[in-house]
Amino acid sequence: MVATPGGTERAGALRRLNTPRSVQVRPGEDGTPDAVRHMGVWLSVVEVLDRYRTEDRWWTSEPVARTYCELLLEDGRTITLFHDDLRDGWWEQKYG
């Protein structure tokens, strides 16, 4: 017999992976992030490595319209954020 790992999820339950998390952003004049707040500390954006927009599910009751930015931060990390253009909020999207 194997002991229960202590979680509240039932066996075989599905859970979402890499769920985006809300993040605070200081946007620049063009709307691209100038700084991102991480663990209570504001980090400057050194470079915008990539920026693209996606629109999907426009035919449903839950359409998606997002502007993605891959950013190089002052501490050397790269992160991917997206702006939810329909709900006006910034989110961090982790991959892997």
C-alpha positions in Angstrom: 0.0 0.0 0.0 1.2 3.5 -0.8 0.6 6.4 1.6 -1.4 9.4 0.5 1.0 12.2 -0.4 -1.0 14.6 1.7 -2.5 16.7 -1.2 -6.2 17.5 -1.5 -6.4 16.3 -5.1 -7.9 13.0 -5.7 -6.1 10.3 -7.6 -6.3 10.8 -11.4 -7.4 14.4 -11.1 -6.3 16.7 -13.9 -4.6 19.9 -13.1 -3.3 22.7 -15.3 0.4 23.0 -15.9 2.2 26.3 -16.3 -0.8 28.4 -15.3 -0.1 32.1 -15.9 0.3 34.2 -12.8 -0.6 37.8 -12.4 2.4 40.2 -12.4 2.8 44.0 -11.9 4.4 45.9 -14.7 5.4 49.5 -15.3 4.7 50.1 -18.9 6.7 52.5 -21.1 5.3 55.1 -23.5 4.7 52.4 -26.1 3.0 50.1 -23.7 5.9 47.7 -23.5 7.1 46.9 -20.0 9.9 49.1 -18.6 10.0 47.3 -15.2 8.5 44.1 -13.7 7.8 43.5 -10.0 9.2 40.2 -8.8 9.0 39.0 -5.2 8.4 42.6 -4.1 11.4 44.1 -6.0 11.1 46.2 -9.2 13.5 44.9 -11.9 14.2 47.0 -15.0 13.8 45.6 -18.5 17.1 45.7 -20.3 15.8 44.6 -23.6 12.7 43.4 -25.3 13.8 40.2 -27.1 10.5 39.5 -28.9 7.0 40.9 -29.1 4.0 39.4 -30.8 0.2 39.5 -30.7 -2.2 36.6 -30.9 -6.0 36.5 -31.2 -7.9 33.3 -31.0 -11.3 31.8 -30.1 -13.0 35.0 -31.4 -16.0 32.9 -32.4 -16.6 31.7 -28.8 -18.0 33.4 -25.7 -14.4 33.4 -24.3 -12.1 35.0 -27.0 -8.4 35.5 -26.4 -6.4 38.6 -27.4 -2.9 38.8 -26.0 0.3 40.7 -26.6 3.3 38.6 -25.6 6.8 40.1 -24.7 9.9 38.1 -24.1 12.1 40.3 -21.8 15.7 40.4 -20.6 15.7 41.7 -17.0 18.5 43.6 -15.2 19.3 40.4 -13.1 20.1 38.5 -16.3 16.9 36.4 -16.4 14.6 36.2 -19.4 10.8 36.0 -18.8 7.8 35.9 -21.0 4.8 38.1 -20.1 1.6 38.7 -21.9 -0.9 41.5 -21.7 -4.5 40.3 -21.7 -5.9 42.9 -24.1 -9.5 42.1 -23.4 -9.2 42.3 -19.5 -6.3 44.7 -19.3 -3.9 42.8 -17.1 -0.3 41.5 -17.2 0.6 37.8 -16.7 3.8 35.8 -16.5 3.8 32.7 -18.7 6.3 30.0 -17.7 7.4 27.3 -20.1 8.8 24.0 -19.2 
